[in-house]
Structures are given as C-alpha cells and as structure tokens.
Amino acid sequence: MIIAAVAPYMTRMPGAPRPSAPLAQHVPAPHLLHSPVVPLAIVAIAAVAYLLGSIPFGYILVRVFRHQDIRSVGSGNIGATNVIRSGAKGLGAATFLLDVLKGCAAVWLGAMIAAALAPGMEPRNAEALAALCAVIGHMFPVWLKFKGGKGVATGFGVFLISAPWAALSAIGLFFVVLALTRYVALGSMLGAASFPIFAWFLVSGSRPAFFIAAQVAVALLIIVKHHGNIERLIKGTEYKIGAKKPA
C-alpha cells in the first residue's frame, strides 16, 4: 500500500508542467506511468540500495585484518572515524573510501534499475530513493542487528553522484569546521545540515519534491545518529582529533 501511494510521486505525472524539448523524448507513453512495473522498480531500487548500504566495511576490515570486533573498541561505531581512533589508520581510510563507493554504487544502480524497469520514473527521484535507502542500510544493517554507522561517508557517496557540487561543498565545509575545531562530529553534522542548502543553489535542472525531501531526510538522520556526540559537545567531553587519550 505504501509503495502504491508513493509511486505516483516518483513519476512524471500527467498534468505536470511539460518538460523542455531535450527531456520530452524521454517521457514514456502515459500508460507506462501507471504500469505495475513502477512499484516493482521502487522495491528493486530500495532493496538493492539498502543491501549495498548495509555492507559493514569497517566491521569486516577490522575483523579480517586485526581479528577484532570494532564494536568493542572506542565508541563502538563501525565507521571510519572509530576505526582510525582504534589505531588502524590505513583500515580507517579504506573504510571511508569503501563506504563512499558503496553509496555511489547504490545511486548509480538505482538510476540504472529505474531506466530499465520504469522509464516513466523521474531519474532524480530514483536516485533520491536509492540514496535514502543506502544510508538507512548503513545505519541499520540487518547483518549487525540493525546497529550500524552514522552515515557520513555513505551520505557523501550517495550525493556525490546525484548532486556532486553540493556534496563537494558540504565536505569542504566539514574540513573547514574540522580544521577550526578538531571535532569530527561537529564537522559531520554541519556538513550534513548544509548539504540540502548547497543542493538548492547548486543543482540545476529539475528538483522534484521527493528529491529535496530525501536530501533533508538523510541530513536529519545523520544528525540524529550523532545524538551522543551532541551530548558530549554540550558537556565539553567530545573527542578532538589529535587530543591525547586520558591515562
């Protein structure tokens, strides 16, 4: 029922403003907009993106190369920051890169699935659905009892495909905040919060409502997943990059 309700908003509906000439050739016959393949495409995109996003690279790399459970180290998070904090800087860099790439792959495959199964689906909506599901997969992976990472690297990856200039601007802000404060969490949250704003100004062409809503949803999810960091920032006990560990 949910899929049936969402499906119309994922397509170019009859009565919507007529696309410009270059886009018009991609608009299918009206009967395709209501075809049962649209819900099928939505399910396929969501499933593939979630499964890709749920691959816990930080957990796998530390388990394979250090024979440790990263969840028992530091903050217990499976993301790149905690892997680096555990002393495995190379594995942390690899975790970040792989988390970014799985986000990129999820959005790219989502767009390919939409083009193959439901050409009536708005491409940016397909990318947005894949982006949202990939980030949810990273945060709540079925393989780790739905206890995953905070979605920063994967969030960067998904939007590096669908809104590259906005994603690069957001990670640029992250590095500025990190350089000024040495707080990774603060940089991550401000970078995530800034992304929908950068996207609004830097994304050209169509900006459907679902595309915008998914950006906001991903940003909010990332911020909410940092609730523990927010508490520590308020108390002044949040970890700073380069700070000495207490004896």
Contacts in CASP RR format, 6 or more apart in sequence:
PFRMAT RR
TARGET T0000
AUTHOR 0000-0000-0000
METHOD contacts of the structure
MODEL  1
MIIAAVAPYMTRMPGAPRPSAPLAQHVPAPHLLHSPVVPLAIVAIAAVAY
LLGSIPFGYILVRVFRHQDIRSVGSGNIGATNVIRSGAKGLGAATFLLDV
LKGCAAVWLGAMIAAALAPGMEPRNAEALAALCAVIGHMFPVWLKFKGGK
GVATGFGVFLISAPWAALSAIGLFFVVLALTRYVALGSMLGAASFPIFAW
FLVSGSRPAFFIAAQVAVALLIIVKHHGNIERLIKGTEYKIGAKKPA
3 39 0 8 1.000
3 42 0 8 1.000
3 43 0 8 1.000
4 39 0 8 1.000
6 42 0 8 1.000
7 38 0 8 1.000
7 39 0 8 1.000
7 42 0 8 1.000
8 33 0 8 1.000
9 125 0 8 1.000
9 208 0 8 1.000
9 209 0 8 1.000
9 210 0 8 1.000
10 38 0 8 1.000
10 42 0 8 1.000
10 121 0 8 1.000
10 122 0 8 1.000
10 125 0 8 1.000
10 126 0 8 1.000
10 129 0 8 1.000
10 210 0 8 1.000
11 33 0 8 1.000
11 38 0 8 1.000
11 118 0 8 1.000
11 120 0 8 1.000
11 121 0 8 1.000
11 122 0 8 1.000
11 125 0 8 1.000
12 19 0 8 1.000
12 27 0 8 1.000
12 33 0 8 1.000
12 120 0 8 1.000
12 122 0 8 1.000
13 33 0 8 1.000
14 30 0 8 1.000
14 33 0 8 1.000
18 24 0 8 1.000
19 26 0 8 1.000
19 27 0 8 1.000
19 206 0 8 1.000
26 119 0 8 1.000
27 120 0 8 1.000
28 119 0 8 1.000
28 120 0 8 1.000
32 118 0 8 1.000
32 119 0 8 1.000
32 120 0 8 1.000
33 120 0 8 1.000
35 118 0 8 1.000
37 117 0 8 1.000
37 118 0 8 1.000
38 118 0 8 1.000
38 120 0 8 1.000
38 121 0 8 1.000
40 117 0 8 1.000
40 118 0 8 1.000
41 113 0 8 1.000
41 114 0 8 1.000
41 117 0 8 1.000
41 118 0 8 1.000
41 121 0 8 1.000
41 126 0 8 1.000
42 118 0 8 1.000
42 129 0 8 1.000
44 113 0 8 1.000
44 117 0 8 1.000
45 109 0 8 1.000
45 110 0 8 1.000
45 113 0 8 1.000
45 114 0 8 1.000
45 126 0 8 1.000
45 129 0 8 1.000
45 130 0 8 1.000
45 133 0 8 1.000
46 129 0 8 1.000
46 130 0 8 1.000
46 133 0 8 1.000
47 133 0 8 1.000
48 106 0 8 1.000
48 109 0 8 1.000
48 110 0 8 1.000
48 113 0 8 1.000
48 130 0 8 1.000
49 106 0 8 1.000
49 107 0 8 1.000
49 109 0 8 1.000
49 110 0 8 1.000
49 129 0 8 1.000
49 130 0 8 1.000
49 131 0 8 1.000
49 132 0 8 1.000
49 133 0 8 1.000
49 134 0 8 1.000
49 137 0 8 1.000
50 133 0 8 1.000
50 134 0 8 1.000
50 136 0 8 1.000
50 137 0 8 1.000
51 137 0 8 1.000
52 102 0 8 1.000
52 103 0 8 1.000
52 105 0 8 1.000
52 106 0 8 1.000
52 109 0 8 1.000
52 134 0 8 1.000
53 102 0 8 1.000
53 103 0 8 1.000
53 106 0 8 1.000
53 133 0 8 1.000
53 134 0 8 1.000
53 135 0 8 1.000
53 137 0 8 1.000
53 138 0 8 1.000
53 141 0 8 1.000
53 154 0 8 1.000
54 137 0 8 1.000
54 138 0 8 1.000
54 140 0 8 1.000
54 141 0 8 1.000
54 142 0 8 1.000
54 143 0 8 1.000
55 98 0 8 1.000
55 102 0 8 1.000
55 141 0 8 1.000
56 78 0 8 1.000
56 141 0 8 1.000
56 143 0 8 1.000
56 144 0 8 1.000
56 148 0 8 1.000
57 94 0 8 1.000
57 95 0 8 1.000
57 98 0 8 1.000
57 99 0 8 1.000
57 102 0 8 1.000
58 70 0 8 1.000
58 78 0 8 1.000
58 79 0 8 1.000
58 80 0 8 1.000
58 83 0 8 1.000
58 91 0 8 1.000
58 92 0 8 1.000
58 95 0 8 1.000
58 98 0 8 1.000
58 99 0 8 1.000
59 69 0 8 1.000
59 70 0 8 1.000
59 71 0 8 1.000
59 78 0 8 1.000
59 144 0 8 1.000
61 83 0 8 1.000
61 88 0 8 1.000
61 91 0 8 1.000
61 92 0 8 1.000
61 94 0 8 1.000
61 95 0 8 1.000
61 98 0 8 1.000
62 68 0 8 1.000
62 69 0 8 1.000
62 70 0 8 1.000
62 73 0 8 1.000
62 83 0 8 1.000
62 86 0 8 1.000
62 88 0 8 1.000
62 91 0 8 1.000
63 69 0 8 1.000
63 70 0 8 1.000
65 88 0 8 1.000
65 91 0 8 1.000
66 86 0 8 1.000
66 88 0 8 1.000
66 91 0 8 1.000
68 86 0 8 1.000
70 76 0 8 1.000
70 77 0 8 1.000
70 78 0 8 1.000
70 79 0 8 1.000
70 82 0 8 1.000
70 83 0 8 1.000
70 86 0 8 1.000
71 77 0 8 1.000
71 78 0 8 1.000
71 144 0 8 1.000
71 147 0 8 1.000
73 82 0 8 1.000
73 85 0 8 1.000
73 86 0 8 1.000
74 82 0 8 1.000
74 85 0 8 1.000
74 86 0 8 1.000
75 81 0 8 1.000
75 82 0 8 1.000
75 85 0 8 1.000
76 82 0 8 1.000
77 148 0 8 1.000
77 149 0 8 1.000
77 150 0 8 1.000
78 144 0 8 1.000
78 148 0 8 1.000
78 149 0 8 1.000
79 92 0 8 1.000
79 95 0 8 1.000
79 96 0 8 1.000
79 99 0 8 1.000
79 149 0 8 1.000
79 150 0 8 1.000
79 153 0 8 1.000
80 92 0 8 1.000
80 93 0 8 1.000
80 95 0 8 1.000
80 96 0 8 1.000
80 99 0 8 1.000
80 153 0 8 1.000
81 184 0 8 1.000
83 91 0 8 1.000
83 92 0 8 1.000
83 95 0 8 1.000
84 90 0 8 1.000
84 92 0 8 1.000
84 93 0 8 1.000
85 239 0 8 1.000
95 153 0 8 1.000
96 153 0 8 1.000
99 138 0 8 1.000
99 151 0 8 1.000
99 153 0 8 1.000
99 154 0 8 1.000
99 157 0 8 1.000
100 153 0 8 1.000
100 154 0 8 1.000
100 156 0 8 1.000
100 157 0 8 1.000
100 160 0 8 1.000
101 157 0 8 1.000
102 134 0 8 1.000
102 138 0 8 1.000
102 154 0 8 1.000
103 131 0 8 1.000
103 134 0 8 1.000
103 154 0 8 1.000
103 155 0 8 1.000
103 157 0 8 1.000
103 158 0 8 1.000
103 161 0 8 1.000
104 157 0 8 1.000
104 158 0 8 1.000
104 160 0 8 1.000
104 161 0 8 1.000
106 130 0 8 1.000
106 131 0 8 1.000
106 133 0 8 1.000
106 134 0 8 1.000
106 158 0 8 1.000
107 127 0 8 1.000
107 130 0 8 1.000
107 131 0 8 1.000
107 134 0 8 1.000
107 157 0 8 1.000
107 158 0 8 1.000
107 161 0 8 1.000
107 162 0 8 1.000
108 161 0 8 1.000
109 130 0 8 1.000
110 126 0 8 1.000
110 127 0 8 1.000
110 129 0 8 1.000
110 130 0 8 1.000
111 123 0 8 1.000
111 126 0 8 1.000
111 127 0 8 1.000
111 130 0 8 1.000
113 126 0 8 1.000
114 121 0 8 1.000
114 123 0 8 1.000
114 126 0 8 1.000
115 123 0 8 1.000
122 206 0 8 1.000
122 208 0 8 1.000
122 210 0 8 1.000
122 211 0 8 1.000
124 162 0 8 1.000
124 206 0 8 1.000
124 207 0 8 1.000
124 208 0 8 1.000
124 211 0 8 1.000
125 208 0 8 1.000
125 210 0 8 1.000
125 211 0 8 1.000
127 161 0 8 1.000
127 162 0 8 1.000
127 211 0 8 1.000
128 162 0 8 1.000
128 208 0 8 1.000
128 210 0 8 1.000
128 211 0 8 1.000
128 213 0 8 1.000
128 214 0 8 1.000
128 215 0 8 1.000
129 210 0 8 1.000
129 214 0 8 1.000
130 158 0 8 1.000
131 155 0 8 1.000
131 158 0 8 1.000
131 159 0 8 1.000
131 162 0 8 1.000
131 214 0 8 1.000
131 218 0 8 1.000
132 214 0 8 1.000
132 217 0 8 1.000
132 218 0 8 1.000
134 154 0 8 1.000
134 155 0 8 1.000
134 158 0 8 1.000
135 151 0 8 1.000
135 154 0 8 1.000
135 155 0 8 1.000
135 158 0 8 1.000
135 218 0 8 1.000
135 221 0 8 1.000
135 222 0 8 1.000
136 221 0 8 1.000
138 148 0 8 1.000
138 149 0 8 1.000
138 151 0 8 1.000
138 154 0 8 1.000
138 155 0 8 1.000
139 148 0 8 1.000
139 149 0 8 1.000
139 150 0 8 1.000
139 151 0 8 1.000
139 221 0 8 1.000
139 225 0 8 1.000
140 146 0 8 1.000
140 147 0 8 1.000
140 148 0 8 1.000
141 147 0 8 1.000
141 148 0 8 1.000
149 225 0 8 1.000
150 188 0 8 1.000
150 222 0 8 1.000
150 225 0 8 1.000
150 226 0 8 1.000
151 221 0 8 1.000
151 222 0 8 1.000
151 225 0 8 1.000
152 188 0 8 1.000
152 192 0 8 1.000
152 222 0 8 1.000
155 192 0 8 1.000
155 218 0 8 1.000
155 222 0 8 1.000
156 167 0 8 1.000
156 170 0 8 1.000
156 171 0 8 1.000
157 167 0 8 1.000
158 218 0 8 1.000
159 166 0 8 1.000
159 167 0 8 1.000
159 170 0 8 1.000
159 195 0 8 1.000
159 199 0 8 1.000
159 215 0 8 1.000
159 218 0 8 1.000
160 167 0 8 1.000
160 168 0 8 1.000
162 211 0 8 1.000
163 195 0 8 1.000
163 198 0 8 1.000
163 199 0 8 1.000
163 202 0 8 1.000
163 203 0 8 1.000
163 215 0 8 1.000
165 198 0 8 1.000
165 202 0 8 1.000
165 203 0 8 1.000
166 195 0 8 1.000
166 198 0 8 1.000
166 199 0 8 1.000
166 202 0 8 1.000
166 203 0 8 1.000
167 195 0 8 1.000
169 194 0 8 1.000
169 198 0 8 1.000
169 202 0 8 1.000
170 191 0 8 1.000
170 192 0 8 1.000
170 194 0 8 1.000
170 195 0 8 1.000
170 198 0 8 1.000
171 191 0 8 1.000
172 191 0 8 1.000
173 187 0 8 1.000
173 190 0 8 1.000
173 191 0 8 1.000
173 194 0 8 1.000
174 187 0 8 1.000
174 188 0 8 1.000
174 190 0 8 1.000
174 191 0 8 1.000
177 183 0 8 1.000
177 186 0 8 1.000
177 187 0 8 1.000
177 190 0 8 1.000
177 191 0 8 1.000
178 184 0 8 1.000
178 186 0 8 1.000
178 187 0 8 1.000
178 241 0 8 1.000
181 187 0 8 1.000
181 240 0 8 1.000
182 240 0 8 1.000
182 241 0 8 1.000
182 242 0 8 1.000
182 243 0 8 1.000
183 233 0 8 1.000
183 238 0 8 1.000
183 239 0 8 1.000
183 240 0 8 1.000
183 241 0 8 1.000
184 239 0 8 1.000
184 241 0 8 1.000
185 226 0 8 1.000
185 229 0 8 1.000
185 230 0 8 1.000
185 232 0 8 1.000
185 233 0 8 1.000
185 238 0 8 1.000
186 229 0 8 1.000
186 233 0 8 1.000
186 238 0 8 1.000
188 222 0 8 1.000
188 226 0 8 1.000
189 222 0 8 1.000
189 223 0 8 1.000
189 226 0 8 1.000
189 229 0 8 1.000
189 230 0 8 1.000
192 218 0 8 1.000
192 219 0 8 1.000
192 222 0 8 1.000
192 223 0 8 1.000
193 219 0 8 1.000
193 223 0 8 1.000
195 215 0 8 1.000
195 218 0 8 1.000
195 219 0 8 1.000
196 212 0 8 1.000
196 215 0 8 1.000
196 216 0 8 1.000
196 219 0 8 1.000
199 207 0 8 1.000
199 212 0 8 1.000
199 215 0 8 1.000
200 207 0 8 1.000
200 212 0 8 1.000
229 238 0 8 1.000
232 238 0 8 1.000
232 239 0 8 1.000
END
